[in-house]
Amino acid sequence: MLRFRLEPDEAELLIRPEIAIVAGYTARDREAVLEHIQELEELGVEAPPTVPTFYAVPPQQVIQNKALLTTGIATSGEAEAALVVDHGQVFVTICSDHTDRAAERFDIALSKLCCQKVVGSSAWRLDDVAEQWDELELRSWIGADDTPYQDGALGSLVPPLELLAAIPWRSEPRSFIVLCGTVPTLGGIQPSPRFRAELFDPAAGRRLGLDYTIEALDLLRRAEEDDPSLTPAGVG
């Protein structure tokens, strides 16, 4: 069960999502998306079947914790707006598509399943921000010193209702969450023991935020530490 405080009236929203959907390749600039896909193909990453593309994640992978545990050291957060859909009503919150970057090199869908997704505890009604959606700002910071990590407007991504309409449902659930895609990092993808993000509405001067720590349970000795030749190509 996920619990949100709806702003500005502070009503409570309780939702038990049946599934979470992670949307990828959601930039509005289709030419830039195709160029990015070509770059990834040159690195050995398979092209997506559709653009945008959608990855299903079990609902128990979506958490509202202040700490996230992983068993891999090559993971990182990724700030996104998320659509919370419940019986036809649509709400907006902030989330992090925390991803295993080592797994991502081999299988993007698999990488989405390796880490839990962290969502904020507050939300807005989509109707309240629909008119200024493109101006909403997505930002994130890493580390104890809040190093700027991402900064971009949602206008660079596919609009929310268009994204919802593109999901290829076999059977649409009554309650679900959609992670809408992200904006580029400022200096490249980096792991960090802390990730903070916010969705800022400059028109109303309000924001949705999340802040969590990451602990990697790196307790087992890896084979490649004894024999570097066992390290898969492209994985550090």
C-alpha positions as CSV (number, residue, x, y, z in Angstrom):
1,M,0.0,0.0,0.0
2,L,1.3,3.4,-1.0
3,R,0.2,6.5,0.9
4,F,0.3,10.0,-0.6
5,R,-0.5,13.5,0.8
6,L,-2.4,15.4,-1.9
7,E,-1.3,19.0,-2.1
8,P,-2.4,21.7,-1.5
9,D,-5.4,20.5,0.5
10,E,-3.5,17.7,2.3
11,A,-6.1,15.0,1.6
12,E,-4.8,11.5,1.8
13,L,-4.6,9.1,-1.1
14,L,-4.1,5.4,-0.5
15,I,-3.4,3.2,-3.4
16,R,-2.5,-0.5,-3.9
17,P,-1.0,-0.5,-7.4
18,E,-1.5,-3.7,-9.4
19,I,1.7,-3.0,-11.5
20,A,4.3,-0.3,-12.2
21,I,5.2,0.7,-15.7
22,V,8.6,2.2,-16.5
23,A,8.6,4.2,-19.7
24,G,11.7,4.6,-21.7
25,Y,12.8,6.6,-24.7
26,T,10.2,9.3,-23.9
27,A,11.9,12.4,-25.3
28,R,9.7,14.4,-27.6
29,D,12.6,15.0,-30.0
30,R,12.2,11.8,-32.0
31,E,15.3,12.4,-34.1
32,A,17.4,12.7,-30.9
33,V,15.8,9.4,-29.6
34,L,16.7,7.6,-32.8
35,E,20.3,8.9,-32.6
36,H,20.5,7.7,-29.0
37,I,19.3,4.3,-30.0
38,Q,21.9,4.1,-32.7
39,E,24.6,5.0,-30.2
40,L,23.4,2.3,-27.9
41,E,23.4,-0.3,-30.7
42,E,27.0,0.5,-31.4
43,L,27.7,-0.4,-27.7
44,G,25.8,-3.7,-28.1
45,V,22.5,-2.6,-26.5
46,E,19.5,-3.9,-28.5
47,A,17.2,-1.3,-30.0
48,P,13.8,-1.1,-28.2
49,P,10.8,-2.7,-29.9
50,T,8.8,0.5,-29.8
51,V,9.4,4.2,-29.1
52,P,8.4,5.0,-26.4
53,T,8.9,1.6,-24.9
54,F,7.4,0.2,-21.6
55,Y,8.8,-2.2,-19.0
56,A,6.6,-3.9,-16.4
57,V,7.7,-3.9,-12.8
58,P,6.0,-5.8,-9.9
59,P,4.2,-3.5,-7.6
60,Q,6.2,-4.6,-4.5
61,Q,9.2,-3.1,-6.2
62,V,7.8,0.4,-5.6
63,I,8.6,1.8,-2.2
64,Q,8.5,5.0,-0.1
65,N,11.4,4.2,2.1
66,K,14.2,6.6,3.1
67,A,16.8,3.9,2.4
68,L,17.3,1.5,-0.5
69,L,19.4,-1.7,-0.2
70,T,21.0,-3.2,-3.3
71,T,23.4,-6.2,-3.8
72,G,25.3,-4.5,-6.6
73,I,27.6,-1.5,-6.5
74,A,26.9,-0.3,-10.0
75,T,23.5,1.3,-9.4
76,S,22.2,4.9,-9.5
77,G,19.1,6.9,-9.1
78,E,17.2,8.6,-11.9
79,A,14.7,11.4,-11.2
80,E,11.3,11.1,-13.0
81,A,7.8,12.3,-12.7
82,A,5.4,9.5,-12.0
83,L,1.7,9.2,-12.9
84,V,-0.4,7.5,-10.2
85,V,-3.6,6.2,-11.7
86,D,-6.4,5.0,-9.5
87,H,-9.9,4.2,-10.8
88,G,-9.6,6.8,-13.6
89,Q,-8.2,9.6,-11.5
90,V,-4.6,10.7,-12.3
91,F,-2.1,12.1,-9.9
92,V,1.5,13.2,-10.2
93,T,4.4,12.5,-7.9
94,I,8.2,12.5,-7.9
95,C,10.1,9.2,-8.2
96,S,13.5,7.6,-8.8
97,D,13.9,4.8,-11.4
98,H,16.9,3.4,-9.5
99,T,18.7,1.1,-12.0
100,D,21.4,-1.5,-12.0
101,R,23.8,-0.1,-14.6
102,A,25.8,-3.3,-15.0
103,A,22.7,-5.2,-15.9
104,E,21.5,-2.4,-18.2
105,R,24.5,-3.1,-20.5
106,F,23.1,-6.6,-21.2
107,D,19.3,-6.3,-20.8
108,I,17.4,-3.0,-20.1
109,A,14.2,-4.8,-19.1
110,L,16.2,-7.0,-16.6
111,S,17.9,-3.9,-15.2
112,K,14.6,-2.4,-14.4
113,L,13.8,-5.4,-12.2
114,C,17.0,-5.4,-10.2
115,C,16.3,-2.4,-8.0
116,Q,13.3,-1.0,-6.2
117,K,11.8,2.2,-7.4
118,V,11.4,5.0,-4.8
119,V,8.4,7.3,-4.9
120,G,7.7,10.4,-2.9
121,S,5.1,10.8,-0.2
122,S,3.2,13.8,-1.7
123,A,1.3,14.2,-5.0
124,W,-0.6,16.7,-7.1
125,R,-3.8,16.1,-9.1
126,L,-2.8,16.1,-12.8
127,D,-5.6,18.5,-13.5
128,D,-4.0,21.1,-11.2
129,V,-0.7,21.1,-13.1
130,A,-1.8,20.1,-16.7
131,E,-1.7,23.7,-18.1
132,Q,1.9,24.3,-16.9
133,W,3.1,20.7,-17.3
134,D,5.8,21.6,-19.8
135,E,7.3,24.1,-17.4
136,L,7.6,21.7,-14.4
137,E,11.2,21.3,-13.6
138,L,12.8,17.9,-12.7
139,R,16.0,18.2,-10.6
140,S,18.2,15.8,-8.7
141,W,21.3,15.9,-6.5
142,I,23.8,13.2,-5.3
143,G,26.2,12.9,-2.4
144,A,26.2,14.4,1.1
145,D,27.1,17.8,-0.5
146,D,24.1,17.9,-2.8
147,T,26.1,17.9,-6.1
148,P,23.7,18.9,-8.9
149,Y,23.0,15.7,-11.0
150,Q,20.0,16.5,-13.3
151,D,18.1,19.6,-14.3
152,G,15.5,19.8,-17.0
153,A,11.9,20.6,-17.9
154,L,9.1,18.1,-18.5
155,G,8.4,19.8,-21.8
156,S,11.3,17.7,-23.2
157,L,9.3,14.5,-22.6
158,V,6.2,13.0,-24.1
159,P,3.0,14.7,-22.5
160,P,1.4,12.6,-19.7
161,L,-2.0,11.8,-21.4
162,E,-0.2,10.9,-24.6
163,L,2.1,8.6,-22.7
164,L,-0.8,6.9,-20.9
165,A,-2.5,6.4,-24.3
166,A,0.6,4.7,-25.7
167,I,0.8,1.9,-23.1
168,P,0.1,-1.4,-25.0
169,W,-2.2,-2.9,-22.3
170,R,-3.4,-6.5,-22.7
171,S,-5.7,-5.8,-19.8
172,E,-5.7,-2.3,-18.2
173,P,-5.6,-2.4,-14.3
174,R,-7.7,-0.1,-12.2
175,S,-4.7,1.1,-10.2
176,F,-1.1,1.5,-11.5
177,I,1.9,3.8,-11.6
178,V,3.8,5.0,-14.6
179,L,7.3,6.3,-14.5
180,C,7.5,8.9,-17.2
181,G,11.1,9.0,-18.3
182,T,14.0,11.2,-17.3
183,V,16.1,14.2,-18.3
184,P,19.9,13.9,-19.0
185,T,22.5,14.0,-16.2
186,L,24.8,17.0,-16.0
187,G,28.0,15.1,-15.9
188,G,27.4,11.5,-16.8
189,I,25.8,8.6,-14.8
190,Q,27.3,8.2,-11.3
191,P,26.6,5.9,-8.4
192,S,26.1,7.7,-5.0
193,P,25.3,6.7,-1.4
194,R,22.5,9.4,-1.5
195,F,20.0,10.5,-4.0
196,R,17.7,13.5,-3.7
197,A,15.2,14.7,-6.3
198,E,12.3,17.2,-6.7
199,L,9.6,18.2,-9.2
200,F,9.2,22.0,-9.0
201,D,6.2,24.0,-10.2
202,P,7.6,27.5,-10.9
203,A,4.1,28.9,-11.5
204,A,2.8,28.0,-8.0
205,G,6.2,28.0,-6.3
206,R,5.6,24.5,-4.9
207,R,7.6,21.2,-5.1
208,L,7.4,17.5,-4.6
209,G,10.6,15.9,-3.2
210,L,12.2,12.6,-2.2
211,D,15.5,11.9,-0.5
212,Y,17.0,8.5,0.2
213,T,20.2,6.7,0.9
214,I,21.7,3.7,-0.9
215,E,23.5,0.9,0.8
216,A,25.2,-1.7,-1.4
217,L,25.4,-5.1,0.4
218,D,28.7,-6.0,-1.2
219,L,29.4,-8.8,1.1
220,L,30.5,-11.6,-1.2
221,R,33.9,-11.7,-2.9
222,R,33.5,-11.5,-6.7
223,A,35.3,-14.0,-9.0
224,E,36.7,-11.2,-11.1
225,E,38.6,-9.9,-8.1
226,D,40.7,-13.0,-8.3
227,D,40.7,-13.3,-12.0
228,P,40.1,-10.1,-14.0
229,S,39.6,-12.1,-17.2
230,L,36.2,-13.1,-15.8
231,T,34.9,-9.5,-15.9
232,P,32.3,-9.2,-18.7
233,A,33.3,-6.8,-21.5
234,G,32.3,-3.2,-20.8
235,V,31.7,-3.8,-17.0
236,G,34.1,-2.1,-14.6
